Amino acid sequence: MIAELISIITPCYNSNDFISETIDSVINQSYKNWELLIIDDCSTDNSVEIIQKYLEKDSRIKLFINNKNSGAAVSRNFGLLKSSGRFISFIDSDDLWEPLKLEIQINFMLDNNCPISFTNYKLIDEKGVSLNKTIKVVKEIDYYGYLKNTIIGMSTSMIDLTKTENFEFKNIRTRQDTYLWITLLKRGLIAHGLNTTLVNYRVRKDSISANKYKAAKQVWKLYYNLEKLGLIKSTYYFVYYISNAIKKRIL
C-alpha cells in the first residue's frame, strides 16, 4: 500500500528562536511521506537564513516568502495552493510534534474514515518547559458543538481533502484558524478527536491567544459579525465558549 502524502503548512514570522525545533520535530516523524511548506511573512530576524539551511539537507522542505507582510491567513492559503498531498496538516512555527504524530493520526483517519481529526496537546512555555497542563479532545464535534467549544488546536489538526474538498482561510488578521473550523464544520462535516497527546503548544507572552480578553473579543466578532448569528444566538454560544475556555485552561 502506497503511503499517502501529507502536506504540512507552516506560516512563519520572526520565529528564529523556535523554528529550528519545529522543523526538527517534523523531520523526526516516524511517518516519512510528507512535504513541509514554510511561508515566511517578511521576517525581520534571521528566520529565513535558518530555514534555508534545512533546504540544503532535505528536499521535502520548501520555503516561500511573501512579497509583503500579509498575516497568517494569506500565508496558509498560499501553502494550500502549493500543496500536493491528499492530507493537510498545520504546525505553527513555535510548536512541536511528538515523533509518532503523523503516523498515529493518519492511521486513525484512514481506519475511521475521518474528514478532520485533532489531538490532545500539552502546554509548554517559551523555553519549552512543560506547564503541566494538557488540553484534552472531545470524541467528536460538529458545527454547533464547535461554536460552544473551540477545542481544535491548529497544530494538532489533519484534514483529508478527498472528504472536505478544497477550502481556504478567511483573510482576517486573527482567529482565522477558529473561523476555518466554523466554515468547514458548517458544511456538515464532523471533526474527530484522537485522545492522545501528540503536540506541544508553546504559550508565548506576546501572542493573542495568551491575552484572554483579546482572544474572547475576536471570537465574539466571529459569531456576531462574520457568522451573523444575531445577538441572542451569539450570546448563547459565546457564554458556552467562555465556560469551556475556562474549563480547558483551569480545571
C-alpha positions as CSV (number, residue, x, y, z in Angstrom):
1,M,0.0,0.0,0.0
2,I,1.4,3.4,-1.0
3,A,1.7,5.8,1.9
4,E,-0.4,8.9,1.3
5,L,1.4,12.3,1.0
6,I,0.8,14.7,3.9
7,S,1.3,18.4,3.1
8,I,2.4,20.3,6.2
9,I,1.9,24.1,6.2
10,T,3.8,26.4,8.5
11,P,3.4,30.2,8.4
12,C,6.5,31.9,9.8
13,Y,7.1,35.4,11.1
14,N,10.2,36.3,13.3
15,S,10.5,32.8,14.7
16,N,14.3,32.5,14.8
17,D,14.1,31.4,18.4
18,F,11.8,28.4,17.7
19,I,11.7,27.5,14.0
20,S,14.7,25.0,14.2
21,E,12.9,23.0,16.9
22,T,9.7,23.0,14.9
23,I,11.4,21.8,11.7
24,D,13.3,19.1,13.6
25,S,10.1,17.8,15.1
26,V,8.8,17.3,11.6
27,I,12.0,15.7,10.3
28,N,11.9,13.3,13.2
29,Q,8.5,12.0,12.3
30,S,8.2,8.2,12.0
31,Y,5.9,8.8,9.0
32,K,8.2,9.9,6.2
33,N,5.9,10.7,3.2
34,W,5.4,14.4,3.8
35,E,6.3,17.8,2.4
36,L,6.8,20.8,4.7
37,L,5.8,24.1,3.1
38,I,7.0,27.1,5.1
39,I,5.7,30.5,4.1
40,D,7.7,33.4,5.6
41,D,5.8,36.6,6.1
42,C,8.7,39.0,5.6
43,S,10.5,38.2,8.8
44,T,12.9,40.9,10.0
45,D,15.1,38.4,12.0
46,N,17.1,35.6,10.7
47,S,14.3,33.0,10.3
48,V,14.8,32.7,6.6
49,E,18.5,32.0,6.9
50,I,17.8,29.3,9.4
51,I,15.2,27.7,7.2
52,Q,17.4,27.9,4.1
53,K,20.0,25.6,5.8
54,Y,17.3,22.9,6.1
55,L,16.5,23.2,2.4
56,E,20.0,22.0,1.6
57,K,19.6,18.9,3.7
58,D,16.0,17.8,3.0
59,S,14.2,18.2,-0.4
60,R,10.9,17.7,1.3
61,I,11.2,21.1,2.9
62,K,10.1,24.1,0.7
63,L,10.4,27.8,1.5
64,F,8.2,30.6,0.1
65,I,8.5,34.3,1.0
66,N,5.6,36.7,0.8
67,N,6.1,39.9,-1.2
68,K,4.7,41.9,1.8
69,N,3.7,41.2,5.4
70,S,0.2,39.8,5.0
71,G,-0.7,37.7,8.0
72,A,-1.2,34.0,8.7
73,A,-4.3,33.6,6.7
74,V,-2.6,34.7,3.4
75,S,0.4,32.6,4.2
76,R,-1.6,29.4,4.9
77,N,-3.7,29.9,1.8
78,F,-0.6,30.2,-0.3
79,G,0.7,27.0,1.3
80,L,-2.6,25.3,0.4
81,L,-2.2,26.4,-3.3
82,K,1.3,24.9,-3.4
83,S,0.5,21.7,-1.6
84,S,0.3,18.3,-3.3
85,G,-0.9,15.9,-0.6
86,R,-4.3,14.3,0.0
87,F,-3.9,15.1,3.7
88,I,-3.2,18.6,5.1
89,S,-1.6,19.3,8.4
90,F,-0.6,22.5,10.1
91,I,2.2,23.3,12.5
92,D,2.8,26.8,13.8
93,S,6.4,27.9,13.7
94,D,6.9,27.6,17.5
95,D,5.0,24.4,18.2
96,L,6.5,20.9,18.4
97,W,5.2,17.5,17.3
98,E,5.8,14.2,19.1
99,P,7.7,11.7,16.7
100,L,4.6,9.4,16.2
101,K,2.2,12.3,15.5
102,L,1.7,11.9,11.8
103,E,1.8,8.1,11.8
104,I,-0.8,7.7,14.6
105,Q,-3.1,10.4,13.2
106,I,-3.2,9.3,9.5
107,N,-3.8,5.7,10.5
108,F,-6.6,6.9,12.8
109,M,-8.2,8.9,10.0
110,L,-7.9,6.1,7.4
111,D,-9.2,3.5,9.8
112,N,-12.2,5.6,10.9
113,N,-12.9,7.4,7.6
114,C,-12.5,10.8,9.1
115,P,-12.6,14.1,7.2
116,I,-11.0,16.1,10.0
117,S,-9.1,15.0,13.1
118,F,-7.4,16.7,16.0
119,T,-5.5,15.5,19.1
120,N,-4.7,16.4,22.7
121,Y,-1.9,18.9,23.2
122,K,0.4,19.8,26.0
123,L,1.2,23.4,27.0
124,I,4.9,24.5,27.2
125,D,6.4,27.8,27.9
126,E,8.7,29.9,25.7
127,K,11.7,27.8,26.8
128,G,10.0,24.5,26.0
129,V,9.4,23.7,29.7
130,S,6.1,21.9,30.4
131,L,3.4,23.9,32.1
132,N,1.9,20.7,33.4
133,K,-1.4,21.2,31.5
134,T,-2.8,19.1,28.8
135,I,-5.8,20.2,26.7
136,K,-8.0,17.1,26.1
137,V,-10.1,16.5,23.0
138,V,-13.8,15.6,22.8
139,K,-14.6,12.4,20.8
140,E,-16.2,14.3,18.0
141,I,-17.6,17.8,17.3
142,D,-19.9,19.3,14.8
143,Y,-20.7,22.9,13.8
144,Y,-22.9,23.7,16.8
145,G,-20.7,21.9,19.2
146,Y,-17.7,23.9,18.0
147,L,-19.4,27.2,18.4
148,K,-19.7,26.2,22.1
149,N,-16.2,24.8,22.4
150,T,-13.4,25.9,20.1
151,I,-11.4,22.8,21.0
152,I,-9.4,22.1,17.8
153,G,-5.7,23.0,18.2
154,M,-4.4,24.2,14.8
155,S,-1.1,22.3,15.2
156,T,-2.9,19.1,16.1
157,S,-5.2,19.1,13.1
158,M,-5.3,16.9,10.0
159,I,-7.7,17.2,7.0
160,D,-8.5,14.7,4.3
161,L,-9.1,16.8,1.1
162,T,-11.0,13.9,-0.5
163,K,-13.7,14.4,2.1
164,T,-13.7,18.1,2.8
165,E,-12.8,19.2,-0.8
166,N,-10.9,22.5,-1.2
167,F,-11.0,25.2,1.4
168,E,-9.3,28.4,2.3
169,F,-8.8,30.7,5.3
170,K,-10.7,33.9,5.5
171,N,-8.3,36.9,5.3
172,I,-8.7,38.2,8.8
173,R,-5.7,39.1,11.0
174,T,-6.6,37.0,14.0
175,R,-8.7,33.8,14.7
176,Q,-8.6,32.8,11.1
177,D,-8.0,29.2,12.4
178,T,-11.1,29.3,14.5
179,Y,-13.2,30.6,11.6
180,L,-11.8,27.8,9.3
181,W,-13.2,25.1,11.6
182,I,-16.5,27.0,11.7
183,T,-16.8,27.1,7.9
184,L,-15.7,23.5,7.4
185,L,-18.0,22.1,10.1
186,K,-20.8,24.2,8.7
187,R,-20.7,22.0,5.6
188,G,-22.0,19.2,7.7
189,L,-18.6,17.6,8.5
190,I,-17.7,16.1,11.8
191,A,-14.2,16.5,13.4
192,H,-13.0,13.5,15.3
193,G,-10.8,13.8,18.4
194,L,-7.9,11.5,19.0
195,N,-7.3,11.1,22.7
196,T,-3.6,11.0,22.5
197,T,-1.2,13.9,23.3
198,L,0.9,14.4,20.2
199,V,1.6,18.1,20.1
200,N,3.4,20.6,22.4
201,Y,1.8,24.0,22.1
202,R,4.1,26.9,23.1
203,V,2.4,29.6,25.1
204,R,4.1,33.0,24.3
205,K,3.5,36.2,26.2
206,D,3.2,38.2,23.1
207,S,0.6,36.0,21.4
208,I,-3.1,37.0,21.0
209,S,-4.2,33.6,22.5
210,A,-2.2,34.5,25.6
211,N,-4.3,37.6,26.0
212,K,-7.6,36.1,27.1
213,Y,-9.6,39.4,26.7
214,K,-8.4,40.0,23.2
215,A,-9.0,36.4,22.2
216,A,-12.6,36.4,23.6
217,K,-13.3,39.7,21.8
218,Q,-12.2,38.2,18.5
219,V,-14.4,35.1,19.0
220,W,-17.4,37.4,19.6
221,K,-16.7,39.2,16.4
222,L,-16.6,35.8,14.5
223,Y,-20.0,34.9,15.9
224,Y,-21.7,38.3,15.6
225,N,-20.1,40.0,12.6
226,L,-18.9,37.1,10.4
227,E,-21.4,34.3,11.1
228,K,-24.2,36.8,11.7
229,L,-25.8,34.7,14.3
230,G,-27.6,37.7,15.8
231,L,-27.4,39.0,19.3
232,I,-29.3,36.2,21.1
233,K,-27.5,33.2,19.4
234,S,-24.1,35.0,19.5
235,T,-24.6,35.5,23.3
236,Y,-25.8,31.9,23.8
237,Y,-22.7,30.3,22.0
238,F,-20.3,32.9,23.5
239,V,-21.3,32.1,27.0
240,Y,-20.6,28.4,26.3
241,Y,-17.3,29.3,24.6
242,I,-16.2,31.3,27.7
243,S,-17.2,28.5,30.0
244,N,-15.4,25.8,28.1
245,A,-12.3,28.1,27.7
246,I,-12.1,28.4,31.5
247,K,-12.5,24.6,31.9
248,K,-9.7,23.9,29.3
249,R,-7.2,26.2,31.0
250,I,-8.0,26.0,34.7
251,L,-9.9,22.8,35.6
